[in-house]
Amino acid sequence: MSAVQQSEPRIPLSHLHSDFREIFSRPTASIVEAGRVLGYGRNTSYKMAKKGLMPTTPTGRVSTTWLAREVGLLPQASAIAA
């Protein structure tokens, strides 16, 4: 019996600035990189992560899938039918 594997959604990258294209080409981004995509500075980015407003992995990285949903490159998770 084989398990069904869900792949990460493809993020449209062609229209993005090369710095953002590089960030979204990876599965995770640093807190500072994620903040830069969202338009925040370093201190605000860390404050958001500390408050849980920017979810991080146990290693302190931010999922680029989450980030893409936040900036509208992917549909919100609640909009996806189960």
PyMOL Python script that loads the backbone (N, CA, C, O; Angstrom):
from pymol import cmd

cmd.read_pdbstr("""\
ATOM      1  N   MET A   1       0.850  -1.176   0.000  1.00  0.00           N
ATOM      2  CA  MET A   1       0.000   0.000   0.000  1.00  0.00           C
ATOM      3  C   MET A   1       0.893   1.236   0.000  1.00  0.00           C
ATOM      4  O   MET A   1       1.741   1.383   0.880  1.00  0.00           O
ATOM      5  N   SER A   2       0.718   2.102  -0.950  1.00  0.00           N
ATOM      6  CA  SER A   2       1.565   3.287  -1.046  1.00  0.00           C
ATOM      7  C   SER A   2       0.840   4.499  -0.476  1.00  0.00           C
ATOM      8  O   SER A   2      -0.370   4.663  -0.632  1.00  0.00           O
ATOM      9  N   ALA A   3       1.618   5.334   0.184  1.00  0.00           N
ATOM     10  CA  ALA A   3       1.053   6.557   0.758  1.00  0.00           C
ATOM     11  C   ALA A   3       0.978   7.626  -0.321  1.00  0.00           C
ATOM     12  O   ALA A   3       1.858   7.741  -1.174  1.00  0.00           O
ATOM     13  N   VAL A   4      -0.083   8.395  -0.260  1.00  0.00           N
ATOM     14  CA  VAL A   4      -0.236   9.503  -1.202  1.00  0.00           C
ATOM     15  C   VAL A   4       0.600  10.657  -0.680  1.00  0.00           C
ATOM     16  O   VAL A   4       0.435  11.092   0.460  1.00  0.00           O
ATOM     17  N   GLN A   5       1.491  11.146  -1.515  1.00  0.00           N
ATOM     18  CA  GLN A   5       2.367  12.223  -1.115  1.00  0.00           C
ATOM     19  C   GLN A   5       1.847  13.545  -1.654  1.00  0.00           C
ATOM     20  O   GLN A   5       1.550  13.676  -2.841  1.00  0.00           O
ATOM     21  N   GLN A   6       1.743  14.514  -0.770  1.00  0.00           N
ATOM     22  CA  GLN A   6       1.334  15.841  -1.205  1.00  0.00           C
ATOM     23  C   GLN A   6       2.589  16.640  -1.511  1.00  0.00           C
ATOM     24  O   GLN A   6       3.493  16.738  -0.681  1.00  0.00           O
ATOM     25  N   SER A   7       2.638  17.202  -2.691  1.00  0.00           N
ATOM     26  CA  SER A   7       3.793  18.018  -3.044  1.00  0.00           C
ATOM     27  C   SER A   7       3.515  19.464  -2.682  1.00  0.00           C
ATOM     28  O   SER A   7       2.364  19.889  -2.584  1.00  0.00           O
ATOM     29  N   GLU A   8       4.591  20.212  -2.484  1.00  0.00           N
ATOM     30  CA  GLU A   8       4.462  21.633  -2.204  1.00  0.00           C
ATOM     31  C   GLU A   8       3.855  22.325  -3.423  1.00  0.00           C
ATOM     32  O   GLU A   8       4.207  21.985  -4.552  1.00  0.00           O
ATOM     33  N   PRO A   9       2.967  23.271  -3.226  1.00  0.00           N
ATOM     34  CA  PRO A   9       2.401  23.991  -4.371  1.00  0.00           C
ATOM     35  C   PRO A   9       3.482  24.782  -5.092  1.00  0.00           C
ATOM     36  O   PRO A   9       4.423  25.273  -4.469  1.00  0.00           O
ATOM     37  N   ARG A  10       3.343  24.901  -6.387  1.00  0.00           N
ATOM     38  CA  ARG A  10       4.325  25.658  -7.171  1.00  0.00           C
ATOM     39  C   ARG A  10       4.023  27.142  -7.066  1.00  0.00           C
ATOM     40  O   ARG A  10       2.898  27.584  -7.301  1.00  0.00           O
ATOM     41  N   ILE A  11       5.029  27.887  -6.713  1.00  0.00           N
ATOM     42  CA  ILE A  11       4.896  29.326  -6.561  1.00  0.00           C
ATOM     43  C   ILE A  11       5.312  29.985  -7.876  1.00  0.00           C
ATOM     44  O   ILE A  11       6.411  29.725  -8.365  1.00  0.00           O
ATOM     45  N   PRO A  12       4.459  30.833  -8.459  1.00  0.00           N
ATOM     46  CA  PRO A  12       4.835  31.516  -9.700  1.00  0.00           C
ATOM     47  C   PRO A  12       5.971  32.503  -9.432  1.00  0.00           C
ATOM     48  O   PRO A  12       5.811  33.444  -8.654  1.00  0.00           O
ATOM     49  N   LEU A  13       7.120  32.287 -10.078  1.00  0.00           N
ATOM     50  CA  LEU A  13       8.309  33.085  -9.776  1.00  0.00           C
ATOM     51  C   LEU A  13       8.722  34.056 -10.867  1.00  0.00           C
ATOM     52  O   LEU A  13       9.480  34.987 -10.594  1.00  0.00           O
ATOM     53  N   SER A  14       8.253  33.872 -12.086  1.00  0.00           N
ATOM     54  CA  SER A  14       8.787  34.615 -13.230  1.00  0.00           C
ATOM     55  C   SER A  14       8.658  36.131 -13.102  1.00  0.00           C
ATOM     56  O   SER A  14       9.511  36.858 -13.611  1.00  0.00           O
ATOM     57  N   HIS A  15       7.632  36.618 -12.447  1.00  0.00           N
ATOM     58  CA  HIS A  15       7.415  38.066 -12.371  1.00  0.00           C
ATOM     59  C   HIS A  15       8.058  38.717 -11.146  1.00  0.00           C
ATOM     60  O   HIS A  15       7.952  39.931 -10.971  1.00  0.00           O
ATOM     61  N   LEU A  16       8.721  37.932 -10.301  1.00  0.00           N
ATOM     62  CA  LEU A  16       9.305  38.462  -9.079  1.00  0.00           C
ATOM     63  C   LEU A  16      10.704  39.026  -9.308  1.00  0.00           C
ATOM     64  O   LEU A  16      11.403  38.624 -10.239  1.00  0.00           O
ATOM     65  N   HIS A  17      11.098  39.948  -8.461  1.00  0.00           N
ATOM     66  CA  HIS A  17      12.467  40.464  -8.459  1.00  0.00           C
ATOM     67  C   HIS A  17      13.413  39.300  -8.166  1.00  0.00           C
ATOM     68  O   HIS A  17      13.033  38.365  -7.461  1.00  0.00           O
ATOM     69  N   SER A  18      14.616  39.338  -8.683  1.00  0.00           N
ATOM     70  CA  SER A  18      15.542  38.213  -8.551  1.00  0.00           C
ATOM     71  C   SER A  18      15.844  37.867  -7.089  1.00  0.00           C
ATOM     72  O   SER A  18      16.049  36.695  -6.772  1.00  0.00           O
ATOM     73  N   ASP A  19      15.877  38.856  -6.197  1.00  0.00           N
ATOM     74  CA  ASP A  19      16.108  38.560  -4.777  1.00  0.00           C
ATOM     75  C   ASP A  19      14.969  37.717  -4.208  1.00  0.00           C
ATOM     76  O   ASP A  19      15.206  36.754  -3.479  1.00  0.00           O
ATOM     77  N   PHE A  20      13.731  38.083  -4.546  1.00  0.00           N
ATOM     78  CA  PHE A  20      12.580  37.334  -4.052  1.00  0.00           C
ATOM     79  C   PHE A  20      12.474  35.975  -4.735  1.00  0.00           C
ATOM     80  O   PHE A  20      12.074  34.994  -4.108  1.00  0.00           O
ATOM     81  N   ARG A  21      12.828  35.914  -6.010  1.00  0.00           N
ATOM     82  CA  ARG A  21      12.824  34.638  -6.733  1.00  0.00           C
ATOM     83  C   ARG A  21      13.741  33.640  -6.035  1.00  0.00           C
ATOM     84  O   ARG A  21      13.402  32.464  -5.904  1.00  0.00           O
ATOM     85  N   GLU A  22      14.902  34.114  -5.589  1.00  0.00           N
ATOM     86  CA  GLU A  22      15.862  33.251  -4.910  1.00  0.00           C
ATOM     87  C   GLU A  22      15.283  32.767  -3.579  1.00  0.00           C
ATOM     88  O   GLU A  22      15.422  31.593  -3.236  1.00  0.00           O
ATOM     89  N   ILE A  23      14.643  33.652  -2.837  1.00  0.00           N
ATOM     90  CA  ILE A  23      14.043  33.267  -1.552  1.00  0.00           C
ATOM     91  C   ILE A  23      12.967  32.215  -1.761  1.00  0.00           C
ATOM     92  O   ILE A  23      12.940  31.211  -1.049  1.00  0.00           O
ATOM     93  N   PHE A  24      12.077  32.430  -2.729  1.00  0.00           N
ATOM     94  CA  PHE A  24      10.972  31.502  -2.957  1.00  0.00           C
ATOM     95  C   PHE A  24      11.393  30.214  -3.651  1.00  0.00           C
ATOM     96  O   PHE A  24      10.583  29.294  -3.767  1.00  0.00           O
ATOM     97  N   SER A  25      12.616  30.121  -4.108  1.00  0.00           N
ATOM     98  CA  SER A  25      13.088  28.881  -4.732  1.00  0.00           C
ATOM     99  C   SER A  25      13.481  27.846  -3.681  1.00  0.00           C
ATOM    100  O   SER A  25      13.724  26.686  -4.014  1.00  0.00           O
ATOM    101  N   ARG A  26      13.544  28.259  -2.416  1.00  0.00           N
ATOM    102  CA  ARG A  26      13.910  27.359  -1.314  1.00  0.00           C
ATOM    103  C   ARG A  26      12.676  27.008  -0.484  1.00  0.00           C
ATOM    104  O   ARG A  26      11.683  27.735  -0.529  1.00  0.00           O
ATOM    105  N   PRO A  27      12.717  25.911   0.272  1.00  0.00           N
ATOM    106  CA  PRO A  27      11.557  25.555   1.106  1.00  0.00           C
ATOM    107  C   PRO A  27      11.365  26.465   2.320  1.00  0.00           C
ATOM    108  O   PRO A  27      10.246  26.617   2.810  1.00  0.00           O
ATOM    109  N   THR A  28      12.452  27.070   2.806  1.00  0.00           N
ATOM    110  CA  THR A  28      12.342  27.970   3.955  1.00  0.00           C
ATOM    111  C   THR A  28      13.197  29.206   3.739  1.00  0.00           C
ATOM    112  O   THR A  28      14.111  29.222   2.915  1.00  0.00           O
ATOM    113  N   ALA A  29      12.876  30.236   4.501  1.00  0.00           N
ATOM    114  CA  ALA A  29      13.635  31.489   4.462  1.00  0.00           C
ATOM    115  C   ALA A  29      13.976  31.886   5.885  1.00  0.00           C
ATOM    116  O   ALA A  29      13.313  31.452   6.828  1.00  0.00           O
ATOM    117  N   SER A  30      14.995  32.700   6.048  1.00  0.00           N
ATOM    118  CA  SER A  30      15.303  33.207   7.383  1.00  0.00           C
ATOM    119  C   SER A  30      14.203  34.184   7.806  1.00  0.00           C
ATOM    120  O   SER A  30      13.416  34.648   6.981  1.00  0.00           O
ATOM    121  N   ILE A  31      14.166  34.483   9.082  1.00  0.00           N
ATOM    122  CA  ILE A  31      13.180  35.439   9.589  1.00  0.00           C
ATOM    123  C   ILE A  31      13.380  36.808   8.936  1.00  0.00           C
ATOM    124  O   ILE A  31      12.411  37.484   8.588  1.00  0.00           O
ATOM    125  N   VAL A  32      14.627  37.206   8.774  1.00  0.00           N
ATOM    126  CA  VAL A  32      14.918  38.514   8.158  1.00  0.00           C
ATOM    127  C   VAL A  32      14.489  38.521   6.692  1.00  0.00           C
ATOM    128  O   VAL A  32      13.911  39.505   6.230  1.00  0.00           O
ATOM    129  N   GLU A  33      14.762  37.434   5.948  1.00  0.00           N
ATOM    130  CA  GLU A  33      14.344  37.357   4.543  1.00  0.00           C
ATOM    131  C   GLU A  33      12.828  37.411   4.427  1.00  0.00           C
ATOM    132  O   GLU A  33      12.291  38.125   3.580  1.00  0.00           O
ATOM    133  N   ALA A  34      12.138  36.654   5.280  1.00  0.00           N
ATOM    134  CA  ALA A  34      10.673  36.650   5.251  1.00  0.00           C
ATOM    135  C   ALA A  34      10.135  38.043   5.560  1.00  0.00           C
ATOM    136  O   ALA A  34       9.197  38.511   4.915  1.00  0.00           O
ATOM    137  N   GLY A  35      10.726  38.693   6.537  1.00  0.00           N
ATOM    138  CA  GLY A  35      10.313  40.048   6.870  1.00  0.00           C
ATOM    139  C   GLY A  35      10.523  41.014   5.724  1.00  0.00           C
ATOM    140  O   GLY A  35       9.692  41.890   5.482  1.00  0.00           O
ATOM    141  N   ARG A  36      11.633  40.858   5.015  1.00  0.00           N
ATOM    142  CA  ARG A  36      11.913  41.727   3.869  1.00  0.00           C
ATOM    143  C   ARG A  36      10.840  41.563   2.803  1.00  0.00           C
ATOM    144  O   ARG A  36      10.396  42.547   2.211  1.00  0.00           O
ATOM    145  N   VAL A  37      10.414  40.307   2.552  1.00  0.00           N
ATOM    146  CA  VAL A  37       9.352  40.056   1.572  1.00  0.00           C
ATOM    147  C   VAL A  37       8.051  40.723   2.028  1.00  0.00           C
ATOM    148  O   VAL A  37       7.296  41.249   1.211  1.00  0.00           O
ATOM    149  N   LEU A  38       7.800  40.697   3.329  1.00  0.00           N
ATOM    150  CA  LEU A  38       6.573  41.289   3.871  1.00  0.00           C
ATOM    151  C   LEU A  38       6.664  42.800   4.048  1.00  0.00           C
ATOM    152  O   LEU A  38       5.667  43.457   4.346  1.00  0.00           O
ATOM    153  N   GLY A  39       7.858  43.345   3.863  1.00  0.00           N
ATOM    154  CA  GLY A  39       8.031  44.793   3.981  1.00  0.00           C
ATOM    155  C   GLY A  39       8.425  45.247   5.370  1.00  0.00           C
ATOM    156  O   GLY A  39       8.254  46.421   5.699  1.00  0.00           O
ATOM    157  N   TYR A  40       8.950  44.352   6.196  1.00  0.00           N
ATOM    158  CA  TYR A  40       9.341  44.682   7.564  1.00  0.00           C
ATOM    159  C   TYR A  40      10.861  44.733   7.683  1.00  0.00           C
ATOM    160  O   TYR A  40      11.583  44.100   6.913  1.00  0.00           O
ATOM    161  N   GLY A  41      11.322  45.492   8.654  1.00  0.00           N
ATOM    162  CA  GLY A  41      12.738  45.525   8.977  1.00  0.00           C
ATOM    163  C   GLY A  41      13.111  44.350   9.870  1.00  0.00           C
ATOM    164  O   GLY A  41      12.260  43.543  10.244  1.00  0.00           O
ATOM    165  N   ARG A  42      14.376  44.267  10.202  1.00  0.00           N
ATOM    166  CA  ARG A  42      14.897  43.157  10.997  1.00  0.00           C
ATOM    167  C   ARG A  42      14.216  43.059  12.366  1.00  0.00           C
ATOM    168  O   ARG A  42      13.745  41.986  12.742  1.00  0.00           O
ATOM    169  N   ASN A  43      14.157  44.172  13.120  1.00  0.00           N
ATOM    170  CA  ASN A  43      13.586  44.127  14.467  1.00  0.00           C
ATOM    171  C   ASN A  43      12.114  43.732  14.449  1.00  0.00           C
ATOM    172  O   ASN A  43      11.678  42.904  15.249  1.00  0.00           O
ATOM    173  N   THR A  44      11.354  44.321  13.541  1.00  0.00           N
ATOM    174  CA  THR A  44       9.927  43.995  13.441  1.00  0.00           C
ATOM    175  C   THR A  44       9.740  42.535  13.072  1.00  0.00           C
ATOM    176  O   THR A  44       8.835  41.879  13.589  1.00  0.00           O
ATOM    177  N   SER A  45      10.573  42.017  12.193  1.00  0.00           N
ATOM    178  CA  SER A  45      10.476  40.611  11.777  1.00  0.00           C
ATOM    179  C   SER A  45      10.660  39.686  12.968  1.00  0.00           C
ATOM    180  O   SER A  45       9.893  38.739  13.144  1.00  0.00           O
ATOM    181  N   TYR A  46      11.672  39.952  13.786  1.00  0.00           N
ATOM    182  CA  TYR A  46      11.905  39.110  14.962  1.00  0.00           C
ATOM    183  C   TYR A  46      10.787  39.253  15.988  1.00  0.00           C
ATOM    184  O   TYR A  46      10.422  38.276  16.641  1.00  0.00           O
ATOM    185  N   LYS A  47      10.240  40.461  16.138  1.00  0.00           N
ATOM    186  CA  LYS A  47       9.112  40.658  17.064  1.00  0.00           C
ATOM    187  C   LYS A  47       7.899  39.865  16.594  1.00  0.00           C
ATOM    188  O   LYS A  47       7.209  39.243  17.401  1.00  0.00           O
ATOM    189  N   MET A  48       7.638  39.888  15.283  1.00  0.00           N
ATOM    190  CA  MET A  48       6.501  39.143  14.746  1.00  0.00           C
ATOM    191  C   MET A  48       6.677  37.647  14.966  1.00  0.00           C
ATOM    192  O   MET A  48       5.726  36.955  15.329  1.00  0.00           O
ATOM    193  N   ALA A  49       7.889  37.145  14.749  1.00  0.00           N
ATOM    194  CA  ALA A  49       8.160  35.725  14.960  1.00  0.00           C
ATOM    195  C   ALA A  49       7.985  35.365  16.438  1.00  0.00           C
ATOM    196  O   ALA A  49       7.407  34.328  16.763  1.00  0.00           O
ATOM    197  N   LYS A  50       8.477  36.207  17.314  1.00  0.00           N
ATOM    198  CA  LYS A  50       8.370  35.951  18.754  1.00  0.00           C
ATOM    199  C   LYS A  50       6.913  35.917  19.213  1.00  0.00           C
ATOM    200  O   LYS A  50       6.554  35.118  20.079  1.00  0.00           O
ATOM    201  N   LYS A  51       6.071  36.781  18.635  1.00  0.00           N
ATOM    202  CA  LYS A  51       4.650  36.827  18.987  1.00  0.00           C
ATOM    203  C   LYS A  51       3.841  35.719  18.309  1.00  0.00           C
ATOM    204  O   LYS A  51       2.664  35.534  18.618  1.00  0.00           O
ATOM    205  N   GLY A  52       4.464  34.987  17.389  1.00  0.00           N
ATOM    206  CA  GLY A  52       3.751  33.928  16.680  1.00  0.00           C
ATOM    207  C   GLY A  52       2.999  34.414  15.452  1.00  0.00           C
ATOM    208  O   GLY A  52       2.237  33.656  14.852  1.00  0.00           O
ATOM    209  N   LEU A  53       3.204  35.660  15.076  1.00  0.00           N
ATOM    210  CA  LEU A  53       2.530  36.203  13.903  1.00  0.00           C
ATOM    211  C   LEU A  53       3.232  35.799  12.606  1.00  0.00           C
ATOM    212  O   LEU A  53       2.666  35.916  11.519  1.00  0.00           O
ATOM    213  N   MET A  54       4.462  35.327  12.737  1.00  0.00           N
ATOM    214  CA  MET A  54       5.224  34.791  11.615  1.00  0.00           C
ATOM    215  C   MET A  54       5.684  33.400  12.072  1.00  0.00           C
ATOM    216  O   MET A  54       6.697  33.279  12.762  1.00  0.00           O
ATOM    217  N   PRO A  55       4.942  32.353  11.690  1.00  0.00           N
ATOM    218  CA  PRO A  55       5.269  31.013  12.193  1.00  0.00           C
ATOM    219  C   PRO A  55       6.645  30.538  11.710  1.00  0.00           C
ATOM    220  O   PRO A  55       7.006  30.693  10.544  1.00  0.00           O
ATOM    221  N   THR A  56       7.392  29.958  12.641  1.00  0.00           N
ATOM    222  CA  THR A  56       8.726  29.474  12.316  1.00  0.00           C
ATOM    223  C   THR A  56       8.843  27.986  12.615  1.00  0.00           C
ATOM    224  O   THR A  56       8.075  27.424  13.396  1.00  0.00           O
ATOM    225  N   THR A  57       9.818  27.373  11.976  1.00  0.00           N
ATOM    226  CA  THR A  57      10.140  25.976  12.250  1.00  0.00           C
ATOM    227  C   THR A  57      10.949  25.928  13.551  1.00  0.00           C
ATOM    228  O   THR A  57      11.355  26.974  14.058  1.00  0.00           O
ATOM    229  N   PRO A  58      11.186  24.742  14.094  1.00  0.00           N
ATOM    230  CA  PRO A  58      12.014  24.648  15.305  1.00  0.00           C
ATOM    231  C   PRO A  58      13.430  25.205  15.112  1.00  0.00           C
ATOM    232  O   PRO A  58      14.089  25.570  16.086  1.00  0.00           O
ATOM    233  N   THR A  59      13.889  25.270  13.883  1.00  0.00           N
ATOM    234  CA  THR A  59      15.224  25.809  13.617  1.00  0.00           C
ATOM    235  C   THR A  59      15.202  27.307  13.339  1.00  0.00           C
ATOM    236  O   THR A  59      16.232  27.886  12.994  1.00  0.00           O
ATOM    237  N   GLY A  60      14.037  27.943  13.485  1.00  0.00           N
ATOM    238  CA  GLY A  60      13.939  29.388  13.307  1.00  0.00           C
ATOM    239  C   GLY A  60      13.831  29.849  11.866  1.00  0.00           C
ATOM    240  O   GLY A  60      14.247  30.962  11.542  1.00  0.00           O
ATOM    241  N   ARG A  61      13.286  29.023  11.003  1.00  0.00           N
ATOM    242  CA  ARG A  61      13.104  29.383   9.597  1.00  0.00           C
ATOM    243  C   ARG A  61      11.610  29.549   9.331  1.00  0.00           C
ATOM    244  O   ARG A  61      10.776  29.058  10.093  1.00  0.00           O
ATOM    245  N   VAL A  62      11.283  30.237   8.253  1.00  0.00           N
ATOM    246  CA  VAL A  62       9.897  30.495   7.871  1.00  0.00           C
ATOM    247  C   VAL A  62       9.603  29.741   6.578  1.00  0.00           C
ATOM    248  O   VAL A  62      10.384  29.810   5.629  1.00  0.00           O
ATOM    249  N   SER A  63       8.497  29.031   6.536  1.00  0.00           N
ATOM    250  CA  SER A  63       8.098  28.291   5.336  1.00  0.00           C
ATOM    251  C   SER A  63       7.804  29.269   4.196  1.00  0.00           C
ATOM    252  O   SER A  63       7.043  30.221   4.367  1.00  0.00           O
ATOM    253  N   THR A  64       8.407  29.028   3.045  1.00  0.00           N
ATOM    254  CA  THR A  64       8.133  29.911   1.910  1.00  0.00           C
ATOM    255  C   THR A  64       6.730  29.672   1.361  1.00  0.00           C
ATOM    256  O   THR A  64       6.179  30.546   0.691  1.00  0.00           O
ATOM    257  N   THR A  65       6.146  28.518   1.628  1.00  0.00           N
ATOM    258  CA  THR A  65       4.758  28.294   1.234  1.00  0.00           C
ATOM    259  C   THR A  65       3.849  29.214   2.046  1.00  0.00           C
ATOM    260  O   THR A  65       2.944  29.839   1.493  1.00  0.00           O
ATOM    261  N   TRP A  66       4.086  29.299   3.354  1.00  0.00           N
ATOM    262  CA  TRP A  66       3.310  30.212   4.198  1.00  0.00           C
ATOM    263  C   TRP A  66       3.511  31.648   3.718  1.00  0.00           C
ATOM    264  O   TRP A  66       2.559  32.420   3.598  1.00  0.00           O
ATOM    265  N   LEU A  67       4.761  31.985   3.450  1.00  0.00           N
ATOM    266  CA  LEU A  67       5.102  33.337   3.014  1.00  0.00           C
ATOM    267  C   LEU A  67       4.405  33.680   1.695  1.00  0.00           C
ATOM    268  O   LEU A  67       3.885  34.784   1.537  1.00  0.00           O
ATOM    269  N   ALA A  68       4.396  32.746   0.761  1.00  0.00           N
ATOM    270  CA  ALA A  68       3.738  32.975  -0.532  1.00  0.00           C
ATOM    271  C   ALA A  68       2.242  33.195  -0.350  1.00  0.00           C
ATOM    272  O   ALA A  68       1.641  33.999  -1.063  1.00  0.00           O
ATOM    273  N   ARG A  69       1.636  32.484   0.604  1.00  0.00           N
ATOM    274  CA  ARG A  69       0.206  32.693   0.883  1.00  0.00           C
ATOM    275  C   ARG A  69      -0.030  34.069   1.493  1.00  0.00           C
ATOM    276  O   ARG A  69      -1.023  34.727   1.182  1.00  0.00           O
ATOM    277  N   GLU A  70       0.870  34.501   2.352  1.00  0.00           N
ATOM    278  CA  GLU A  70       0.727  35.809   2.997  1.00  0.00           C
ATOM    279  C   GLU A  70       0.786  36.952   2.000  1.00  0.00           C
ATOM    280  O   GLU A  70       0.078  37.945   2.165  1.00  0.00           O
ATOM    281  N   VAL A  71       1.609  36.835   0.973  1.00  0.00           N
ATOM    282  CA  VAL A  71       1.744  37.929   0.003  1.00  0.00           C
ATOM    283  C   VAL A  71       0.861  37.730  -1.225  1.00  0.00           C
ATOM    284  O   VAL A  71       0.930  38.521  -2.165  1.00  0.00           O
ATOM    285  N   GLY A  72       0.033  36.687  -1.230  1.00  0.00           N
ATOM    286  CA  GLY A  72      -0.935  36.495  -2.298  1.00  0.00           C
ATOM    287  C   GLY A  72      -0.434  35.766  -3.530  1.00  0.00           C
ATOM    288  O   GLY A  72      -1.092  35.789  -4.570  1.00  0.00           O
ATOM    289  N   LEU A  73       0.725  35.114  -3.431  1.00  0.00           N
ATOM    290  CA  LEU A  73       1.216  34.329  -4.572  1.00  0.00           C
ATOM    291  C   LEU A  73       0.524  32.977  -4.666  1.00  0.00           C
ATOM    292  O   LEU A  73       0.477  32.369  -5.735  1.00  0.00           O
ATOM    293  N   LEU A  74      -0.013  32.509  -3.547  1.00  0.00           N
ATOM    294  CA  LEU A  74      -0.776  31.255  -3.490  1.00  0.00           C
ATOM    295  C   LEU A  74      -2.087  31.538  -2.762  1.00  0.00           C
ATOM    296  O   LEU A  74      -2.161  32.463  -1.954  1.00  0.00           O
ATOM    297  N   PRO A  75      -3.124  30.744  -3.045  1.00  0.00           N
ATOM    298  CA  PRO A  75      -4.386  30.942  -2.317  1.00  0.00           C
ATOM    299  C   PRO A  75      -4.210  30.590  -0.848  1.00  0.00           C
ATOM    300  O   PRO A  75      -3.388  29.744  -0.496  1.00  0.00           O
ATOM    301  N   GLN A  76      -4.989  31.246   0.006  1.00  0.00           N
ATOM    302  CA  GLN A  76      -4.949  30.950   1.436  1.00  0.00           C
ATOM    303  C   GLN A  76      -5.347  29.511   1.683  1.00  0.00           C
ATOM    304  O   GLN A  76      -6.148  28.952   0.934  1.00  0.00           O
ATOM    305  N   ALA A  77      -4.798  28.903   2.724  1.00  0.00           N
ATOM    306  CA  ALA A  77      -5.062  27.494   3.044  1.00  0.00           C
ATOM    307  C   ALA A  77      -6.539  27.244   3.281  1.00  0.00           C
ATOM    308  O   ALA A  77      -7.040  26.180   2.916  1.00  0.00           O
ATOM    309  N   SER A  78      -7.255  28.185   3.879  1.00  0.00           N
ATOM    310  CA  SER A  78      -8.684  28.003   4.160  1.00  0.00           C
ATOM    311  C   SER A  78      -9.511  27.992   2.878  1.00  0.00           C
ATOM    312  O   SER A  78     -10.639  27.500   2.870  1.00  0.00           O
ATOM    313  N   ALA A  79      -8.954  28.535   1.790  1.00  0.00           N
ATOM    314  CA  ALA A  79      -9.676  28.575   0.521  1.00  0.00           C
ATOM    315  C   ALA A  79      -9.511  27.287  -0.289  1.00  0.00           C
ATOM    316  O   ALA A  79     -10.166  27.097  -1.314  1.00  0.00           O
ATOM    317  N   ILE A  80      -8.624  26.403   0.188  1.00  0.00           N
ATOM    318  CA  ILE A  80      -8.377  25.151  -0.518  1.00  0.00           C
ATOM    319  C   ILE A  80      -9.325  24.095   0.006  1.00  0.00           C
ATOM    320  O   ILE A  80      -9.390  23.865   1.213  1.00  0.00           O
ATOM    321  N   ALA A  81     -10.065  23.447  -0.888  1.00  0.00           N
ATOM    322  CA  ALA A  81     -11.018  22.417  -0.493  1.00  0.00           C
ATOM    323  C   ALA A  81     -10.273  21.170  -0.043  1.00  0.00           C
ATOM    324  O   ALA A  81      -9.266  20.786  -0.638  1.00  0.00           O
ATOM    325  N   ALA A  82     -10.771  20.551   0.997  1.00  0.00           N
ATOM    326  CA  ALA A  82     -10.139  19.330   1.529  1.00  0.00           C
ATOM    327  C   ALA A  82     -10.538  18.126   0.748  1.00  0.00           C
ATOM    328  O   ALA A  82     -10.101  17.017   1.056  1.00  0.00           O
TER     329      ALA A  82
END
""", "prot")
cmd.dss("prot")
cmd.show_as("cartoon", "prot")
cmd.util.cbc("prot")
cmd.orient("prot")
